[in-house]
Amino acid sequence: MKNFLLVLCMEFLPMHIMANTQDTIIGRPLKSFDLSAFCSYNSFHPSEYLTDNNWDILCAFVQSGSAAKLDSLGIPYNRSQLRLLEVGDLLMCNNEHYTTKIHIFGKSETQQIRR
């Protein structure tokens, strides 16, 4: 019986760990998300700003941080990218701290919303 429980734990523990580690939005490619924009826009759809690695930048700033946060995550950027995201109203800067202005939900948040 102990061996059976050990085998069960060994099989299901990696799945539990994988499920918890895959919930982060940082590093998940844009194509793994559904794109919906319920907003008015005059010239460009918000998804049109997501060229190069702008998606990675927005995901990194779901929780506010300085540009050094991108360095620590290994996300390359330049100031013009950050400015473009600000002009596109997707990123906000307050005292050198950036915050994503759009809602980007991970799997657990999406599941809670859909209930």
Number of C-alpha atoms within 10 A of each C-alpha: 6 7 8 9 10 10 11 11 11 11 11 11 11 11 11 10 10 11 12 12 10 13 14 14 20 17 14 15 12 16 7 8 13 7 10 8 12 5 7 9 11 5 8 10 13 18 13 9 17 15 9 10 15 19 18 21 27 24 22 22 21 19 11 15 17 15 19 11 16 16 11 9 13 9 16 12 16 8 8 9 16 20 15 14 21 17 11 17 15 19 20 20 16 10 6 10 15 23 22 22 16 15 11 14 16 15 15 11 11 11 10 8 9 6 5
